[in-house]
């Protein structure tokens, strides 16, 4: 039995890394902490508890007594407080009802009548106050209505006065503007009477009035003619340049040929080679001929 108990913790310790590995694979990875900070495991449970890989289990037993019968509930008797004292009074020892109640009744009746009279007087006074208030309110409303009517009349008079003043100013402005326009028109007619002929003469001298055929020839035909002439001249100049370059190239080739030393004379025993030399010179002349 001792060997079995020793082997069980070893087997449990062997299974612990495998379980940790599976939990680490399943659990999502946490991002790396920022510079200057370190991840710390923190419990978020409501109550702190010790985190262990293997829960410790302990068996315990207890023996309880059998249930006993409940005794009957006693009756509730409140506790006594104070002292018991009694006084015996015979009939007629304290006061006589008829004699003692009469002044009290007279006072009550007098106070009631007095209070009733005061209430009646207060009601009459309130009625008079209300009537005065109603009369004052009616008078005030009438005065207020009259004041509003007078203010409205004064406002209408002021608006009418302002409107007529503006109409008079507008009329004066229009009269002044009309007089200025008439004066300006007369001045313009008098000023333009001699200005229009001089302006037309100046425009005619400056070239604003022109012959359309002459202007068409100057703007369309002459530029086209000049462009065509310039193109022909450029073609002629280009031909001359090409001819000069060809002549220069031919002259340079002839100069190179004449500046070379003459070839040695061939021996008499080889007539084929002597015939070949004149033929070569003839070929060179033929090659130079097209150029």
C-alpha positions as CSV (number, residue, x, y, z in Angstrom):
1,X,0.0,0.0,0.0
2,X,2.8,2.5,0.7
3,X,4.3,1.9,-2.8
4,X,0.8,2.6,-4.4
5,X,0.4,5.8,-2.4
6,X,3.9,7.0,-3.6
7,X,3.2,6.1,-7.2
8,X,-0.1,8.1,-7.3
9,X,1.4,11.6,-6.8
10,X,4.0,10.7,-9.5
11,X,1.3,9.8,-12.0
12,X,-0.6,13.0,-11.1
13,X,2.6,15.1,-11.6
14,X,3.1,13.4,-15.0
15,X,-0.4,14.4,-16.2
16,X,-0.1,18.0,-14.9
17,X,2.2,19.3,-17.8
18,X,0.0,17.7,-20.4
19,X,-3.1,19.4,-19.0
20,X,-1.2,22.8,-18.7
21,X,-0.1,22.4,-22.4
22,X,-3.7,21.8,-23.6
23,X,-5.0,24.8,-21.6
24,X,-2.3,27.0,-23.0
25,X,-3.1,25.9,-26.6
26,X,-6.8,26.5,-26.1
27,X,-6.5,29.8,-24.3
28,X,-6.1,32.8,-26.6
29,X,-2.7,34.4,-26.5
30,X,-2.3,37.7,-24.7
31,X,-0.6,40.6,-26.6
32,X,2.8,41.6,-25.5
33,X,3.0,44.3,-22.8
34,X,4.1,47.8,-23.8
35,X,7.6,49.0,-23.0
36,X,8.2,49.4,-19.2
37,X,5.3,47.2,-18.1
38,X,4.9,43.5,-17.2
39,X,1.9,41.2,-17.2
40,X,0.8,40.1,-13.7
41,X,-1.9,37.4,-13.1
42,X,-4.9,39.0,-11.2
43,X,-8.0,37.3,-9.9
44,X,-11.3,38.8,-11.0
45,X,-13.5,36.6,-8.8
46,X,-15.8,37.9,-6.1
47,X,-13.9,36.0,-3.4
48,X,-10.2,35.2,-3.4
49,X,-9.4,31.5,-3.6
50,X,-6.2,29.6,-3.8
51,X,-5.4,28.4,-7.3
52,X,-4.0,24.9,-7.4
53,X,-3.7,22.2,-10.0
54,X,-5.1,19.5,-7.7
55,X,-8.0,20.2,-5.4
56,X,-7.4,19.0,-1.8
57,X,-10.2,16.8,-0.6
58,X,-10.7,15.9,3.1
59,X,-13.4,13.5,4.4
60,X,-15.1,14.3,7.8
61,X,-17.8,12.8,9.8
62,X,-20.0,13.8,12.7
63,X,-22.8,12.2,14.8
64,X,-25.9,14.3,15.8
65,X,-28.5,13.6,18.4
66,X,-31.9,12.5,17.6
67,X,-34.7,15.1,17.3
68,X,-36.5,15.8,20.6
69,X,-40.1,16.8,21.0
70,X,-40.7,20.6,21.1
71,X,-42.1,21.8,24.4
72,X,-45.5,23.7,24.3
73,X,-45.3,27.5,23.9
74,X,-46.1,29.3,27.2
75,X,-48.8,31.9,27.3
76,X,-47.7,35.6,26.8
77,X,-48.3,37.6,30.0
78,X,-47.1,41.2,29.8
79,X,-45.1,42.5,32.7
80,X,-46.9,44.7,35.1
81,X,-45.8,48.4,35.3
82,X,-46.9,51.3,37.6
83,X,-48.8,51.3,40.8
84,X,-52.5,50.6,41.5
85,X,-54.1,53.7,43.1
86,X,-57.9,54.5,43.6
87,X,-59.9,57.5,45.0
88,X,-63.5,57.2,46.1
89,X,-65.7,60.3,45.4
90,X,-69.3,60.3,46.4
91,X,-72.1,62.0,44.5
92,X,-72.3,65.7,45.0
93,X,-68.8,66.1,46.7
94,X,-67.0,67.8,43.8
95,X,-69.6,70.1,42.1
96,X,-73.3,70.6,41.3
97,X,-73.8,70.2,37.6
98,X,-76.7,72.7,37.2
99,X,-74.9,75.4,39.2
100,X,-71.4,74.9,37.7
101,X,-72.6,74.5,34.0
102,X,-74.7,77.7,33.9
103,X,-71.8,80.2,33.7
104,X,-70.0,78.0,31.3
105,X,-73.1,77.8,29.1
106,X,-73.5,81.6,29.2
107,X,-69.9,82.1,28.2
108,X,-70.2,79.6,25.3
109,X,-73.5,81.1,24.1
110,X,-72.0,84.7,24.3
111,X,-68.9,83.7,22.5
112,X,-70.9,82.0,19.8
113,X,-73.1,85.0,19.3
114,X,-70.1,87.3,19.3
115,X,-68.3,85.1,16.8
116,X,-71.4,85.0,14.6
117,X,-71.7,88.8,14.7
118,X,-68.0,89.2,13.8
119,X,-68.4,86.8,10.9
120,X,-71.4,88.6,9.6
121,X,-69.5,91.9,9.9
122,X,-66.5,90.4,8.1
123,X,-68.7,89.1,5.3
124,X,-70.3,92.5,4.9
125,X,-66.9,94.1,4.9
126,X,-65.6,91.6,2.4
127,X,-68.6,92.2,0.2
128,X,-67.9,96.0,0.3
129,X,-64.3,95.4,-0.5
130,X,-65.2,93.1,-3.5
131,X,-67.6,95.7,-4.8
132,X,-64.9,98.4,-4.5
133,X,-62.4,96.1,-6.2
134,X,-64.8,95.4,-9.1
135,X,-65.5,99.1,-9.6
136,X,-61.8,99.9,-9.4
137,X,-61.0,97.0,-11.9
138,X,-63.7,98.2,-14.3
139,X,-62.4,101.8,-14.1
140,X,-58.8,100.7,-14.6
141,X,-59.7,98.5,-17.6
142,X,-61.6,101.4,-19.1
143,X,-58.7,103.7,-18.5
144,X,-56.3,101.1,-19.9
145,X,-58.4,100.6,-23.0
146,X,-58.6,104.4,-23.5
147,X,-54.8,104.6,-23.1
148,X,-54.3,101.9,-25.6
149,X,-56.7,103.7,-28.0
150,X,-54.7,106.9,-27.6
151,X,-51.4,105.1,-28.0
152,X,-52.7,103.4,-31.2
153,X,-54.0,106.7,-32.5
154,X,-50.7,108.4,-31.8
155,X,-48.8,105.5,-33.5
156,X,-51.0,105.8,-36.6
157,X,-50.4,109.5,-36.7
158,X,-46.7,109.1,-36.4
159,X,-46.6,106.4,-39.0
160,X,-48.7,108.5,-41.4
161,X,-46.4,111.5,-40.7
162,X,-43.3,109.4,-41.4
163,X,-44.8,107.9,-44.5
164,X,-45.8,111.3,-45.9
165,X,-42.3,112.7,-45.1
166,X,-40.7,109.8,-46.9
167,X,-43.0,110.3,-49.9
168,X,-42.1,114.0,-50.0
169,X,-38.4,113.1,-49.8
170,X,-38.8,110.5,-52.6
171,X,-40.7,113.0,-54.7
172,X,-37.9,115.6,-54.2
173,X,-35.3,113.0,-55.1
174,X,-37.1,112.0,-58.2
175,X,-37.5,115.6,-59.3
176,X,-33.8,116.2,-58.7
177,X,-32.9,113.0,-60.6
178,X,-35.2,114.0,-63.5
179,X,-33.7,117.5,-63.7
180,X,-30.2,116.0,-63.6
181,X,-31.1,113.5,-66.3
182,X,-32.5,116.3,-68.5
183,X,-29.4,118.4,-68.0
184,X,-27.1,115.5,-68.7
185,X,-29.0,114.6,-71.8
186,X,-28.8,118.1,-73.1
187,X,-25.1,118.3,-72.3
188,X,-24.4,115.0,-73.9
189,X,-26.3,116.0,-77.1
190,X,-24.4,119.2,-77.2
191,X,-21.0,117.5,-76.5
192,X,-21.6,114.6,-78.9
193,X,-22.7,116.9,-81.8
194,X,-19.0,117.5,-82.7
195,X,-17.6,114.4,-81.1
196,X,-19.1,111.7,-83.3
197,X,-17.6,112.9,-86.6
198,X,-14.2,113.3,-85.1
199,X,-14.4,109.8,-83.5
200,X,-15.4,108.2,-86.8
201,X,-12.5,110.0,-88.5
202,X,-10.0,108.8,-85.9
203,X,-11.4,105.2,-86.1
204,X,-11.1,105.3,-89.8
205,X,-7.5,106.6,-89.6
206,X,-6.6,104.0,-87.0
207,X,-7.9,101.1,-89.2
208,X,-11.1,100.1,-87.5
209,X,-13.1,100.5,-90.7
210,X,-11.4,98.4,-93.4
211,X,-12.0,96.6,-96.6
212,X,-12.9,93.0,-96.0
213,X,-11.2,91.7,-99.2
214,X,-8.0,93.6,-98.5
215,X,-8.0,92.4,-94.9
216,X,-8.7,88.8,-96.0
217,X,-5.7,89.0,-98.4
218,X,-3.5,90.4,-95.7
219,X,-4.5,87.9,-93.0
220,X,-5.0,84.7,-95.1
221,X,-3.4,84.8,-98.5
222,X,-0.1,86.6,-97.8
223,X,0.8,84.4,-94.7
224,X,0.0,81.2,-96.7
225,X,2.1,82.5,-99.7
226,X,5.1,83.3,-97.4
227,X,4.9,79.9,-95.7
228,X,4.9,78.1,-99.1
229,X,7.8,80.2,-100.4
230,X,9.7,79.6,-97.2
231,X,9.1,75.8,-97.6
232,X,10.3,75.8,-101.2
233,X,13.4,77.7,-100.2
234,X,14.1,75.3,-97.4
235,X,13.8,72.4,-99.8
236,X,16.3,74.1,-102.2
237,X,18.7,74.8,-99.4
238,X,18.4,71.2,-98.2
239,X,19.1,69.9,-101.7
240,X,22.2,72.1,-102.0
241,X,23.4,70.9,-98.6
242,X,22.9,67.3,-99.6
243,X,24.7,67.9,-102.9
244,X,27.6,69.6,-101.2
245,X,27.9,66.7,-98.7
246,X,28.0,64.2,-101.6
247,X,30.6,66.2,-103.5
248,X,32.7,66.4,-100.4
249,X,32.5,62.7,-99.8
250,X,33.5,61.9,-103.4
251,X,36.4,64.3,-103.3
252,X,37.6,62.8,-100.0
253,X,37.5,59.3,-101.4
254,X,39.4,60.3,-104.6
255,X,42.0,62.1,-102.5
256,X,42.5,59.0,-100.4
257,X,42.9,56.8,-103.6
258,X,45.4,59.2,-105.2
259,X,47.4,59.5,-102.0
260,X,48.0,55.8,-101.8
261,X,51.4,54.4,-103.2
262,X,51.1,52.6,-106.5
263,X,51.1,48.8,-106.3
264,X,54.3,46.9,-107.3
265,X,54.7,45.7,-110.9
266,X,53.8,42.0,-111.3
267,X,56.4,39.6,-112.8
268,X,56.1,38.6,-116.4
269,X,55.7,34.8,-115.7
270,X,52.3,35.3,-114.2
271,X,50.1,36.8,-116.8
272,X,47.0,36.1,-114.9
273,X,48.0,38.5,-112.1
274,X,48.8,41.3,-114.6
275,X,45.4,41.0,-116.1
276,X,43.8,41.0,-112.7
277,X,45.4,44.4,-111.8
278,X,43.9,46.5,-114.6
279,X,40.7,44.7,-114.0
280,X,40.7,45.8,-110.4
281,X,41.4,49.4,-111.4
282,X,38.6,49.2,-113.8
283,X,36.3,47.9,-111.2
284,X,37.3,50.8,-108.9
285,X,36.5,53.3,-111.7
286,X,33.2,51.5,-112.3
287,X,32.5,51.7,-108.5
288,X,33.4,55.4,-108.5
289,X,31.4,56.2,-111.7
290,X,27.9,56.1,-110.0
291,X,29.1,58.3,-107.3
